[in-house]
Amino acid sequence: MKEFELDPIDWKRTYYPNPRSTVSFTEAWDKVDGDDNPVYSTTSNYFLTKTITYTDEARFRRDAENLERLKEAKFDIIKIPQYSFEASNNVIQYTCQYLKGYPTKQGDMIKLYDDLVLRESEYTFADFNIMNFITVNHPQISGVYAIDLNSYRKVSMELRTFLWERYYSMPNPNVYA
């Protein structure tokens, strides 16, 4: 089996006999009161690999440098899944922890405004599409994660503001504070 240089996130499940069937099993939250005998448990780990092929060598080099820079980036709220990447021959391939969660709600995106748009660094995530952020509720890793890692790049404050307003049709949420 392939070994990844990333910490696995253990997603555990326990299965019990299904009281409504003689041939199937159900997860713990559906078990019958008093029946505490699990039939089996599983632990799953997920990794996601993304491969990007470039026709422009300058863009390829810039994105590879940005992925390297992202490893040292610090955000107040946004978290970055662990990842590793390789870059050669105008191809970048990165593998990251796959995070099970749910899309971040628009109301929660407003809380990320300072972290994405107003951050002091010249670098941030440039694609504010709500689908590029996932909210995870897991004992080891809960929080809001950026999942489109190659959208991290150098972005002017003016362009960040424009992109934010384009996606959310709303001005800086701090004007209402």
C-alpha positions as CSV (number, residue, x, y, z in Angstrom):
1,M,0.0,0.0,0.0
2,K,1.1,3.5,-0.7
3,E,2.4,5.4,2.4
4,F,1.8,9.1,2.6
5,E,4.0,11.5,4.5
6,L,0.9,13.1,6.0
7,D,-0.7,12.4,9.4
8,P,-3.8,10.2,8.9
9,I,-7.1,11.4,10.3
10,D,-8.8,8.4,11.8
11,W,-12.6,8.3,11.0
12,K,-13.9,5.5,13.3
13,R,-17.2,3.7,12.9
14,T,-18.7,0.8,15.0
15,Y,-21.4,-1.5,13.6
16,Y,-24.0,-3.4,15.4
17,P,-26.6,-6.0,14.3
18,N,-29.5,-4.3,12.7
19,P,-32.6,-5.1,14.7
20,R,-34.8,-4.7,11.6
21,S,-32.8,-7.3,9.6
22,T,-31.0,-10.6,10.1
23,V,-28.4,-9.9,7.4
24,S,-27.3,-6.3,7.8
25,F,-25.6,-4.0,10.3
26,T,-26.1,-0.5,11.5
27,E,-23.9,2.2,13.0
28,A,-23.7,2.9,16.7
29,W,-26.3,5.7,16.7
30,D,-29.0,3.3,15.5
31,K,-28.4,0.5,17.9
32,V,-31.1,-0.9,20.1
33,D,-31.1,0.2,23.8
34,G,-29.1,-2.3,25.8
35,D,-27.4,-4.0,22.9
36,D,-23.8,-2.9,23.4
37,N,-22.0,-5.8,21.5
38,P,-20.4,-4.4,18.4
39,V,-20.0,-6.8,15.6
40,Y,-17.0,-4.9,14.1
41,S,-15.3,-1.5,13.9
42,T,-13.5,0.3,11.1
43,T,-11.0,3.1,10.9
44,S,-10.7,4.9,7.6
45,N,-8.1,7.4,6.3
46,Y,-8.6,9.5,3.2
47,F,-6.2,11.3,1.0
48,L,-6.9,13.4,-2.1
49,T,-4.5,13.8,-5.0
50,K,-4.8,16.7,-7.4
51,T,-2.8,16.9,-10.6
52,I,-2.5,20.2,-12.5
53,T,-0.8,20.4,-16.0
54,Y,0.3,23.8,-17.2
55,T,0.9,25.2,-20.6
56,D,2.6,28.2,-19.2
57,E,5.9,27.6,-17.5
58,A,6.0,30.9,-15.6
59,R,2.6,30.1,-14.1
60,F,3.7,26.6,-13.2
61,R,6.8,27.9,-11.4
62,R,4.8,30.6,-9.6
63,D,2.2,28.1,-8.4
64,A,4.9,25.7,-7.2
65,E,6.5,28.5,-5.3
66,N,3.1,29.5,-3.8
67,L,2.5,25.9,-2.6
68,E,5.9,26.0,-0.9
69,R,5.1,29.4,0.7
70,L,1.7,28.1,1.9
71,K,3.5,25.6,4.1
72,E,4.7,28.5,6.3
73,A,1.6,30.7,6.1
74,K,-0.4,31.5,9.2
75,F,-4.0,32.4,9.4
76,D,-6.1,33.3,12.4
77,I,-9.1,31.2,11.6
78,I,-8.5,29.3,8.4
79,K,-6.7,26.0,8.6
80,I,-4.7,24.2,5.9
81,P,-4.9,20.4,5.6
82,Q,-1.5,18.8,5.7
83,Y,-0.2,18.3,2.1
84,S,2.9,17.4,0.1
85,F,3.6,18.1,-3.5
86,E,5.9,17.4,-6.4
87,A,6.5,19.8,-9.3
88,S,8.3,18.9,-12.6
89,N,7.8,19.2,-16.3
90,N,5.0,21.8,-16.0
91,V,3.0,19.4,-13.8
92,I,2.2,19.9,-10.1
93,Q,0.7,17.0,-8.1
94,Y,-0.3,17.5,-4.5
95,T,-1.7,15.1,-2.0
96,C,-3.5,16.3,1.0
97,Q,-5.6,15.0,3.9
98,Y,-9.1,14.6,2.7
99,L,-11.5,16.3,5.1
100,K,-15.0,15.0,5.7
101,G,-17.2,17.9,6.6
102,Y,-19.8,20.2,5.1
103,P,-19.6,23.4,3.0
104,T,-19.0,26.5,5.0
105,K,-22.1,28.6,5.2
106,Q,-22.2,32.1,3.8
107,G,-22.8,33.5,7.3
108,D,-19.6,31.8,8.4
109,M,-17.7,33.2,5.4
110,I,-18.2,36.7,6.7
111,K,-16.2,35.7,9.8
112,L,-13.3,34.8,7.4
113,Y,-13.2,38.3,5.8
114,D,-10.4,39.6,7.9
115,D,-8.4,36.4,7.5
116,L,-8.8,36.3,3.7
117,V,-9.2,39.9,2.5
118,L,-7.6,42.1,5.2
119,R,-4.6,39.9,6.2
120,E,-1.3,41.8,6.2
121,S,0.5,39.3,4.1
122,E,0.7,39.9,0.3
123,Y,-0.5,36.3,-0.1
124,T,-3.9,34.8,0.5
125,F,-6.4,32.5,-1.2
126,A,-7.7,34.2,-4.3
127,D,-10.8,32.2,-4.9
128,F,-13.4,33.0,-2.3
129,N,-16.0,30.6,-3.7
130,I,-17.8,29.1,-0.7
131,M,-17.1,25.6,-2.1
132,N,-13.4,26.1,-1.5
133,F,-13.8,26.1,2.3
134,I,-15.1,23.2,4.4
135,T,-16.2,23.1,8.0
136,V,-14.9,20.0,9.8
137,N,-16.3,18.7,13.1
138,H,-13.8,16.1,14.2
139,P,-12.2,15.8,17.7
140,Q,-8.7,16.1,16.3
141,I,-9.1,18.7,13.6
142,S,-12.3,20.8,13.9
143,G,-12.4,24.2,12.1
144,V,-12.7,25.8,8.7
145,Y,-10.3,24.5,6.1
146,A,-9.2,25.9,2.8
147,I,-9.3,23.1,0.3
148,D,-8.3,24.7,-3.0
149,L,-4.6,25.0,-2.1
150,N,-3.4,26.1,-5.5
151,S,-5.6,29.3,-5.3
152,Y,-3.1,30.6,-2.7
153,R,-1.1,33.4,-4.3
154,K,0.0,37.1,-4.2
155,V,-3.1,39.2,-4.4
156,S,-3.4,43.0,-4.0
157,M,-5.8,44.4,-1.5
158,E,-7.8,46.1,-4.2
159,L,-8.2,42.8,-6.1
160,R,-9.1,40.9,-2.9
161,T,-11.9,43.4,-2.2
162,F,-13.2,43.2,-5.7
163,L,-13.2,39.3,-5.6
164,W,-14.9,39.3,-2.3
165,E,-17.7,41.6,-3.5
166,R,-18.1,39.6,-6.7
167,Y,-18.6,36.4,-4.8
168,Y,-20.7,37.7,-1.9
169,S,-22.3,40.9,-3.3
170,M,-21.6,42.5,0.0
171,P,-19.1,45.1,1.2
172,N,-16.7,44.8,4.0
173,P,-18.7,43.3,6.9
174,N,-16.8,45.5,9.4
175,V,-18.6,48.6,8.2
176,Y,-21.7,47.3,10.1
177,A,-19.8,46.7,13.4
